[in-house]
């Protein structure tokens, strides 16, 4: 297990010191409120009554000892506590109609699935259309290549001579060349090369 997830361990000495401090504070508060242990007050609700000192009978007490001062009894009047209103019972929990909630969730899931199916159908339809266009483009490329090959074959000199003789054309005996800018003409016999 990683050090990051470990709980910090408390030092036992620190726990003991803290408990002693709390005990000293509590006892000093108690002493300041009620006096020393031999004069502990009696508690009755909100009234704190100091006990009256018990005096020894006069004949047994030595004459030389002075009498202890009398403590007065302090009576703290009870404050009137405002009456609390009677506790109302907790309201009944509101029950959400479960069939409506479940029906709403089911409708949401069904709508999501139908939406996904429609989206998938549209995407597949576009994919089929794209495939058709690609195959049509391939066919057109093949047709263009075939037409270009046929045109190259028709433009060859052997093919032109065959077509010309087919239409009744014959080779001339003399060929006339015109030279510019002087306008001179020169006639040369036909050479098949």
C-alpha positions, 0 to 999 in steps of 0.5 A: 500500500502506498505511503500516500494512503496511510493514516497518520499514527498518533503519538501515545505520549501526546495523547496522554499529555492532552488528556492530562491537560483537559483533566487539569482544566476541568478540575480548575474550572470545577474548583473555581465554580464550587470552591474547595472539596470540603465545601462542595455545593449541592446541585438542584436544577439551576440552583446551587446551594452552599451547605450550611456549616456544621457547628460543634456543640458549645460545651465540647469546643475549646474556648480558645479557638475562634469561630469560623466565619459564616458563609451565606447561602446564595440562592440563584433564582430559576429563570423561566424556561420558554416552553417548547412547542410540542414536537411535530411528527416527521412528515411522511416521506413523499413517494415518487411514483416509481412506474412513471420514473422507470417508464421515463428512463426506459423511454429515454433509453429506447429513444437513444437506441432508435436515434443511434440506429437512425444515425447508423443507417444514414452513415451506412447509406452515405457509405453505400452511395460513396462506394457506388460513386467510386466504382462509377469513377473507376469505370469512367477511368477505364473507359477513358483509358480505352478511348485514349488507346484507340485514338493513339492507334487511329493516329498512327501513320500505318492506320492513316495510310490504310484509311486513305487507300480505303477512301480511294486516295493515291500517292502523288508523283510530285510534291510541291514545297513553297519557301517563304518569304520569297515565295519560291516553289520547288517540286520534288518527286514523291518519296515514301520514306 
